[in-house]
Amino acid sequence: MGAARLVRGDSTISMPPSINCCSISKRSYMRLQLPPGSFKAYLFDCDGTIADSMPLHYVAWKHALSEWNCEFSEEVFYAWGGLPVDEIISTLNSQHGLTMPVEQVAHRKEALYYANLSQLMAVPEVLEHIEISHGKIPFAVVSGSTRDSVTASLDALKLLDRFDTLVCAGDYQRSKPHPEPFLMAAERLGIAPEHCLVFEDTEMGIQAATAAGMASVKVLQPWERAKAGY
């Protein structure tokens, strides 16, 4: 199953009254057009999909890695979207011949991210569907980030109580693009994979959803939004 396309939206579009507008990105955005079908569960990536957090994560990464003289380009950062923090650090060690202590650098990076949570906003085109369908079908978050990070982000956006389960780094053995994280979420919700719709901003996530036999919706990443003029 392929990812659904996007249609242009406008930042002045009226939203359901229950949305906390203070946490919504004020940028112009593209409304999501869902694929046809009657879905029984929605599975959401967190960073870059629910939370417009990828720029904040990159700032934290750059700061933490600069302390070890480790380069990490923005292009690589987005290409690796969906990988757990420890896998990123281990891969950078291997690529650059470094011996950064994985746990120490991971804790440092997460602390730097938490320090900027007051700046976090929700992705409006995704938040719209969370508010419309909440209470009608079950929701899960399926993320490569730690449970602490996901919980902190959702709590900052006042969205934590919207989700029935969180599948985070440490819950599964094989990360995206392997389908295991999405299949685990579907099993927890008691919904067959073919009845789940995945919201994702990364190619790794879309690949994982497809491998799990699920339909998906591609959410634009910041660099894609900028290129499209949003």
C-alpha positions in Angstrom: 0.0 0.0 0.0 1.4 3.4 -0.9 1.4 6.7 1.0 -1.5 9.0 0.5 -0.9 12.3 -1.2 -1.3 15.8 0.4 -3.6 18.7 -0.6 -2.9 22.3 0.2 -4.4 23.7 3.4 -4.4 27.1 5.1 -3.4 28.2 8.5 -6.8 30.0 8.9 -8.8 26.8 8.5 -11.2 26.4 11.5 -10.2 23.5 13.8 -12.3 21.6 16.3 -12.9 23.6 19.5 -11.1 21.0 21.6 -7.7 21.7 20.0 -5.2 23.6 22.2 -4.4 26.3 19.6 -1.4 27.5 21.5 0.5 24.3 20.8 -0.3 24.3 17.0 2.4 25.5 14.6 1.2 28.7 13.1 2.8 27.9 9.7 0.7 27.5 6.6 0.3 23.7 6.1 -0.9 21.0 3.7 -4.0 19.1 4.8 -3.7 15.4 4.7 -5.9 13.4 2.4 -6.4 9.9 3.8 -6.4 6.9 1.6 -9.9 5.3 0.9 -11.1 2.8 3.4 -12.6 2.4 6.8 -9.7 2.2 9.3 -10.1 0.7 12.7 -6.9 2.2 14.3 -4.4 5.1 13.7 -0.7 4.6 14.4 1.4 7.7 14.6 5.1 8.3 14.6 5.9 11.0 17.2 8.8 13.2 16.2 8.1 15.1 13.0 4.6 13.6 12.7 2.7 14.5 15.9 5.3 16.9 17.3 7.1 19.4 15.1 10.2 18.4 17.0 12.8 17.5 14.5 14.5 20.9 14.4 14.7 20.9 18.2 16.1 17.4 18.1 18.7 18.4 15.5 19.9 21.4 17.7 20.2 19.0 20.6 22.2 16.5 18.5 24.5 19.1 17.1 25.3 20.5 20.6 25.8 17.0 22.2 28.0 15.7 19.4 30.1 18.9 19.1 31.4 18.1 22.5 33.0 15.0 21.0 34.0 16.7 17.7 31.6 14.5 15.8 30.0 15.8 12.6 26.3 15.1 12.0 24.8 16.8 8.9 21.2 17.8 8.7 20.8 15.6 5.6 22.0 12.5 7.5 19.9 13.4 10.5 16.7 13.4 8.5 17.7 10.4 6.5 18.1 8.5 9.7 14.8 9.6 11.1 13.1 6.8 13.0 16.4 5.2 14.3 16.8 4.9 18.1 19.2 7.3 19.7 21.7 4.6 20.7 21.8 3.2 17.2 22.6 6.7 15.8 25.5 7.1 18.3 26.8 3.7 17.6 26.7 4.2 13.9 28.4 7.6 14.2 31.2 5.9 16.3 31.7 3.3 13.6 31.6 5.8 10.7 34.0 8.3 12.3 36.3 6.0 14.2 35.1 7.5 17.5 34.5 5.9 20.9 31.7 8.2 22.3 30.1 6.6 25.3 26.6 5.8 24.0 24.7 6.1 27.2 26.4 9.3 28.3 25.9 11.0 24.9 22.3 9.8 24.7 21.5 11.3 28.1 23.2 14.5 27.2 21.3 14.8 23.9 17.9 14.1 25.6 18.6 16.7 28.3 19.3 19.3 25.7 16.1 18.4 23.9 14.1 18.6 27.1 15.5 22.1 27.8 13.8 23.4 24.7 10.4 21.7 25.1 8.7 25.0 25.8 9.2 25.8 22.1 7.6 22.6 20.9 4.5 22.8 18.7 2.2 20.2 17.1 2.0 19.4 13.4 -1.4 20.9 12.5 -2.3 18.6 9.7 -1.8 15.6 11.9 -3.4 17.2 15.0 -6.5 17.8 13.0 -7.0 14.1 12.5 -6.2 13.3 16.1 -8.9 15.6 17.3 -11.5 14.5 14.7 -11.0 10.7 15.4 -10.1 10.6 19.1 -12.6 8.5 21.0 -13.9 6.8 17.8 -11.0 4.5 17.1 -7.9 3.5 19.1 -4.6 5.4 18.7 -1.0 4.3 19.2 2.3 6.1 19.0 5.1 4.1 17.3 8.5 5.8 17.7 12.2 5.3 17.5 12.6 7.7 20.5 12.8 6.6 24.1 9.6 6.4 26.1 10.8 9.3 28.3 11.3 11.5 25.2 7.9 10.6 23.6 6.1 11.0 26.9 7.7 14.4 27.5 6.8 15.6 24.0 3.2 14.5 24.1 2.8 15.9 27.6 4.2 19.3 26.5 1.6 19.3 23.8 -1.2 18.1 26.2 -1.8 15.1 23.9 -0.5 12.2 26.0 -4.0 11.1 27.1 -5.1 10.7 23.5 -3.2 7.5 22.9 -4.0 4.0 24.0 -0.5 2.7 23.8 3.1 3.8 23.2 5.6 1.6 21.3 9.1 3.2 21.8 12.7 2.3 21.6 13.4 -0.6 23.9 10.0 -2.2 23.3 11.1 -4.0 20.1 14.2 -5.8 18.8 14.2 -4.5 15.3 13.6 -0.8 14.5 12.1 0.8 11.5 12.2 0.1 8.5 11.5 -3.4 10.0 7.7 -3.8 10.5 8.1 -5.1 14.1 7.2 -1.8 15.9 4.0 -1.3 13.9 3.0 -4.9 14.2 3.5 -4.7 18.0 1.3 -1.6 18.2 -1.4 -3.3 16.1 -1.3 -6.4 18.4 -1.5 -4.3 21.5 -4.6 -2.5 20.1 -6.1 -5.8 19.0 -6.5 -4.6 15.4 -5.4 -6.5 12.3 -2.6 -4.7 10.4 -4.7 -4.3 7.2 -7.1 -2.2 9.2 -4.5 0.2 10.6 -3.5 3.6 9.0 0.0 4.9 9.7 1.0 8.6 9.9 4.7 9.0 9.2 7.2 11.7 8.2 10.2 9.5 7.2 10.9 7.1 4.4 12.0 4.5 6.9 8.6 4.7 8.6 6.7 4.5 5.4 8.8 1.4 4.5 8.0 -0.2 7.9 4.3 0.5 7.5 4.3 -1.0 4.0 6.2 -4.1 5.2 3.6 -4.5 8.0 0.8 -4.5 5.4 -0.6 -1.1 6.5 -1.7 1.9 4.5 0.2 5.1 5.3 0.1 8.9 5.1 3.3 10.8 4.4 3.7 14.0 6.5 6.1 16.6 5.1 9.4 17.1 6.9 10.6 20.7 7.6 13.0 20.7 4.6 10.2 19.4 2.4 7.8 22.1 3.7 10.4 24.8 3.0 10.9 23.5 -0.5 7.1 23.5 -1.1 6.8 27.0 0.3 5.2 26.2 3.7 
